[in-house]
Amino acid sequence: MNISFEYGQGFMNAELPDTTDIFIPGETVPDPPCIPDDQIEERTLESIRNPMGMEPLSKLARKGSKVTIIFPDRVKGGEQEKSHRKVSIRLILRELYEAGVEKKDILLICSNGLHRKNTEQEIRGVLGDQLFSEFWYSHQIINHDSEDYDHLVDLGTTDRGDPVLMNKYVYDSDVAILIGHTQGNPYGGYSGGYKHCATGITHWRSIASHHVPEVMHRKDFTPVSGKSLMRTKFDEIGQHMEQCMGKKFFCCDAVLDTKSRQIEINSGWAKVMQPHSWIAADKRTYVPWAEKKYDVMIFGMPQFFHYGEGMGTNPIMLLQAISAQVIRHKRIMSDRCVIICSSICDGYFHDELWPYTREMYDMFQKDYMNTLPDLNRYGEYFATNEEYIRQYRYCNAFHPFHGFSMISCGHIAEMNTSAIYLCGAREPGFARGMGLKTRATIEEALEDAKKKFVGPNPNILALPKTFKLSAVHLMMKDETPVGKGASDSRCAAHMHG
């Protein structure tokens, strides 16, 4: 059979055995039904007015209340007219105004964390023209700045000892509202909930307590689950913030489908709301589909996706993206599994977006650097580099420590595969410098893998569109997630109990 895989700005075709299985999110196994467009506002408002575990906004806010509304950056959540951000913020503003809150006392904060600050055009895209025009020109929409020490507050550490520094505007506000997405995420199961505040409005030292090898290379991290140490740390950091602020975050999270449409909306205190939202999200995200373990996984990488233009060509970023598929799909991979990925890998680092990754890549080629974790000791060196920090603050670049979470993740593919082939690389040395094998075509890579790793008749899984659609976490057909991001052990107990 002939299958097209993403490749730069186009496609690479591959002739694969007829026994190849194909999985496309939302198509091979349909998502749970999304809320019809004409019901989204009603359902969102119903959720906002009936929050779980806390008072509604009509009782939390009053005239004179200072309110922060924290919304995710462009990486997640869709930009359609009925997207969760656009609908929920408009309705929340209406509730606040009816409670007596004045417009001048409201601040909208993009929770970009260590991601690059979103541009004016991107903020307009995620909020829509109406909200943007209403708040932008009065300077009431800002990006979080992890290096703006005048507007950060140090809250000490969690009981575990993890440092917690958070956005001071949020800390000082009377009402702090988190707009989130309960969307499948290889880093801790789902976005939204406490993950939103623990990563979106903090400091690199807080994020360095969980986006590092000692957390990401644990057995509870791969395959993805809501029971990992990383997820536990998100919850601890978020709850520590609440304890220090003396108030709960008011969350409004949407469970999203493959095309970022709302399946369900849940509001309230994250401690109560988050596990409830995961019940519906599990049905969409953890897909018990595979009837056999796969020896070969094949997918293609566009040049632009997720974190931005050049993600599919920058060698550090593309390896993180490969590892994300391993984290999501490890349950259906055989112990000898090989990954084959098409990427133009042409030497385009996009230095303006990731100004530090070229230096990281060069360092990895020298000084006894054998595996990516060997680089991790330079995390603080990069994270305190004044020029890279200035580029993060003023040039819409990613924060330098973000590169170390990418490197920590990137090693997971090597930990869990026999080999990784990159096909069609225009400058294949960059792929080889990250430990990948290079071949001109997917067919050549498959033939080499048969000889060396998987034998003549491997089970092959093709994953076209995997970086174009909101991903799922594939499972074996007889595995049953028990809600709330159940761990594999609980799945097994449920199956055999």
N, C-alpha and C positions, 0 to 999 in steps of 0.2 A: 504494500500500500504506500501511496505517496502522501506525505504530511508536510505542511508548511510550518516552520518555526520562526519566531521573531529573530531578526538579525539586523542590528543597527536601526536604520530607518526603513528597512524593507524586510524581506523574508529569505530564509534558506530552506529549500525543499530537500527532503530526504526520502529515499526509497527504503522502507522498512518491511520486515517480515509480516505476513498477513496475520500472524498470531499476536501482533503488538496490540496491547490495550491502550485506550485513550481516555483521559479524564480532563474535562473542561468544567471549571467551577460554575455552578448554576445551570449547566446544560445537561451534563451526564446524569447528575442527580439534582432534580429541581430544588431550589430553596423553598423554605416555608413561605406561604403567601405574604406579600408585603401589604401594607395599609394602602387602600386606594387613595389617590390624590385628593379626592373631595372629602376624605375623612381625616386627613393628617392633622389639620389644625384642631379639630374637635378632640381627637384622641390625645394630642399633645397637651392641650389645655386641661383636659380631664386629669392627666398625669400630674401636671404642675400643681393643680388645685388639691390633689389628694396624695401628697408625698408620704413615703414610707419612713417611719421612725422619727419624724420631726414635724414642726408646725409649718403650715403653708406660708407663702410669701406675704399674704395679706395680714398675717399676724407677726411675721418677723420684721417687716419693714414699716416705716412710718415717715412722716415729714421730718426732714433733717437727717435721715439715715444716709450714710455713705455706702454705696454699693459697688462691688466689682463683679463684672461678668467675664469669666475666663473661658475662652474658646480655643479649640485646637487649630493648628496651622494647616496649610494646604495639603500636607502629606496624606491626610485621611478625611473621609467624610463626604465627598462629592460637592458639586457646586450647582446642581440643578435648582430650579426655582423653589421646589418644595424640600430642599435639603434640610437636614435636622438643625444645623446652625441657623439658617435663615428663618425658619418657622419658629423655633423655640425662643430665640432671642426676642423676636417681635412680640410674641405672646407674653414673655416674662416682663418686658418693658411695660406692656399694658397693665399687668398685675401690679407692678411697682408704682406706676403713676396713679392707679386707683387707690393704692395704700397711702398716697400722699408724698411719695418720693419725688424730688425735683430732678429734672434732666441734668442740671449742673452737678449733681452729686453722684452721677453714674460714670464709671470708667470701664471701658471694654479693653481686655488684655489678651493678646494672642499668646498662647502658652507654648511658644516655640522651644523653650528649654535650651538645649545646646544645638538645636537645629538653627539654620540661618534665619535671621529676622525676615519676615515676609515683606515683600515690597508693597508699595501703595496699590499697584495693580492687582497683586495677589490678595491683599486684604479686601479689595473691592469684589474680587471673584468669590471669596468664601462667604462674605456677609451680604452681598447684593447691593445694588445701587442705592436703594432707599436707606438702609441702615448706615451704609458708608457715608452718604451725603449728610445724614443727620448728625453723625458723631465725629467724623474725620476732621472737618474744617474747624471744629472747636477744640481740637487736640484731646479728644476723649477716647481715642483708639491708640493703643501703644503695643509694641512688642515687648515681651519680657526680656530683660537684659541680665544675664547671669553674671555679668562683670560690673554692674552698676552698684557699687557698695553703698552709695547714698540711699538706695532704694531696695536694699536687702536687709533682712533681720536674722541674726544668728540665734537659733533656738537650742543650742547645745547638741545633745545626742539622744538617740532612742535608747531604750534599755539595753539593746544589743550593742550600742556604741557607735552607731552610724550617725555621722554629722547631718544636721538638718539646718539649712539656710534657705529662706524663702522670700518671695516677693513682698516687700514692705507695704505696697499699696493694698495687697490682699490682706495681709496681717492687720493693718489699721482699719480696714473697712468694717462696717456694722453687719453687712450681709455679703457673703462671698458665694458666688454661684458658679458652678462648674458645668459647662456644656460638653458632654462627652459622647463617645461612640463605643458601644460594646461590639467591637469588631475584632475578628481573629488576628492575633499578634504573636509572632514567635517568641517575643520577649515577655514571658509571663502569662500567656494565654489570651488575654484580651486588653484592648485599649479601654479608656474610660475609667470610671470609679476612682480608686485611690492611685492608680497608675498615672492618671492625668495630672494630679497635683505633685506627685512624687518625682515626676520627670519634667513636667512642663513649666513649673514656676520655681525651680530650685537652682542650685549652684553645682558646678562640676564636681566639687568634693562630695556632695550628697550622691550624685549619680555615680561617682567612682566607688561608692560602697556596694553597688550591685552590678554595674555594667563592666565587670572585670572577670578574668579567667577563674578565680577561686569560686565565683558564683555561677558563671556561664558554662564552665566545663564540668560541672557536677552531673551525676546521673539523673537528678530530678529535673534538669533543664531540657534534656533531649531524650525522648520526644516531648514536645510542648505540653504543659499542663498548668492548671491553676493552683497546683500544690507545690510549686518550686520554691526554693529559698528566695529567688528574685521576687516572686509574687508576694511572699510573706513580708519581705522588706518594703515593698511598695505600701502595703497595708500599714505596717508599723510607722513608716515615715509620715503617711497621710494622717494617721490617728494622732501622732505626736504633734503635728501642726495644729490639729483641732484642739488638743489639750492645751497647748500654749496660747492659742488664740482665744480660748474660752468660748468658742462657738463651733458648730458643725458646718461643714460645707453643704450648701444646698446643691445637689447634683440633679441634672436632667440629662439622662443618657438614652440613646436610641440603639437598639439592636438593628444592625444593617445587613442587607443582602449583598449579592455579588455586584450589583450595580449601585451600591450605597443608598438604597431605598429603605425606609423604615419598616421593620417587621413588628417592632414593639417599642413603646416608649415608657421608661421608668424614671421616677423622680424621688428625691428624698435623701436621707442620710446614707452615705456610701456603705457603711457597715451592714445595713439592712438591705439596701437597694441592690448593691453589687452582686451578692449571691443569688438574689431573685432574678436579676437580668440574665445571669449566666445560664439559667434553665432553658430559656428560649434560644439564647445564643448557641448553646451546645448543639441544639437540633439542627442549626444551620451550619455550624463550623466544624464539629467533629463528625465526619462522615464515614460510617462503617460500611465500606464498599468493596474492598479488595478480597478476592477469593484465594489469592496466593501472594507470596512475598516476591518482590521484584528484584532481579539481578542488575537491571539497567534502567535508569531514569533519564529521559531525554527532554530537554526544554530549550527554548531560545530566549535570548536577551536583547530587548530593544536598547537603543542608546539612551532614551529618556524614559524614566519611570521613578516612582516612589520619591526618592530624595532629590531628584532633579536631573537636568541635562548632563549627560556624561556618566551617569551611574553605570551604564552598561559597557563603558570603555575604560573607566578608571580601575586599575587592577585591584586595589584594595576594596573598593566599593562593589565590584562585580563578584568578588569572592564572598563578601558578606551576603550578597543576594543568593548565591548558590547555597551557602550554609543555611539560610532561612528556609529553603525548601527541604533540607535535611531535617531541620528541627521540626517542621510541620509534618513530614511524611515518614519519619524514622520507623514508625510502627509497621509500615508495609514494605520496608527495605530488607533484603536479605543481608546476611553478615558479609557477603562478598560484593555487595552492590557497587556498581560503577555509575558515575554521573557523566553524561555527555551534554554539553551546552554550546550553542552557537553564539558567537559574539565577534563583532568586528575588531575589538581590542586593538585600536589603532594608535595608541599612545596619547590619546586625548584625556588628560587628567581633569580638565576644567579647573585650572589652578585658582581661578577667582572664587569658585564655590568651595573647593577643598584645598586651600593654599598649602597645607602641611603634608598632604598625602604623598607628594613626589619625594619630599625629604624622608618620610617614613619608608617609602619603597626603597630608596637608595640605601638607607641604613640597614634594611633587612638583607641586603646583598653582601654585607661586610661583617667583620668583627665577630666571627663565630655565631652568627645568627642562623640557627638551624630550623627552628619552628617559630611561628608567629608569637607565641607567648614570650619568647626571648626578648621581644621588643617592649614588653609591657613595663619594664623598669624605667622606660623613658617617658611614661605617662605624665608625670608631674613636670618634667622638663618641657614638654610640648605645651601642656595646659597653662603654663605660666609665661610662655613666650609672648612678649609684649606686642610684637608686630602681628602675630596671628590673632591675638586678642583684639587688637585695633581693627583688623579685617572683619572679625565676628561682629564687633559693635557698630562699625560704620560702613561696611562694604557688603553686607548681606552674605557673608561667608559662614560656614559651619564653624562651631567652636572647636579648637584643636583637640580637646579631650574626646569629642565625638568620634574622632578617628580611632581612638583606642577601644571604644565599644565595638567598632566595625572590625578591628583586628581580632579582638577576643571572640567575636562571632565567627569570623572567617576561618579560624582554626577548627571549628566544629565539623566542617565538611571533611577535612583530612582525618579527623578522629573517627569518622563513621563511614568511610568509603574505602574501597580498594584502590581506586584511582579516579581522577577528575580530568576529563578531556575538554579542551576548549577548541572549537572548530571554526575555521574561517578567519582566524586572527590575522590582521594585516601587519601587526608587529608582534609576532608570537613570543619574542623574548620577554615581554612584560608578563605574559601568562606563565611562562616557564619560571620566571623569577618569583612567582607566588607558589611554585610547586605543582603547577598543572601540566598535563601532557598536551601537546598540540598536534592537530591534524587538519588537513585542508577541508575535509568533509565529514559529515556525521557518519556516512557509510564506512569511511576509512577508520574512524574511531571505533565503530562497533566491531569491525573485523579484528582490530588489534585487541580489543577487550575480550573477544571470544578466545583468542589464542592464549592470552596471558592470565585472565582473571575469571571469566564466567562460563567457559565451555561453549560448545557449538550451538546449544539450544537454550539460550537464556530467556527468562521471563522479562519482557520489555514493557515499560510504561512510558507512553508519550504524554507530555503535559503542555500542549500548545496553549497560548494566551495566559500562561501562568503569572506573568508580570503585568498583564493588561487588565486583569479582573481581580476583585477582592478574593484572596485565597481562602482555602479551607484546610483543615488538618485531616488527612486521610487515615483511616483505620481499617483493620481487618473486619470482614463482614460479621463475624461472631462477637466482636467487641461492642460493649454497650457502655457509653459514658453515663455515669450516674449523676448528671447535673453538676453544676458548680465546678467545672473543670476537673472532673474526677481523675484520680491517678490510675495508672494501669493496674495496680494491685487491687484497687477497689473495683475496677471493671471486672477483673478475673473473679473476685469474690462474688460479684453479682451474677456472673455467668454460671458459676458452678455451685452457688450456694442454694 
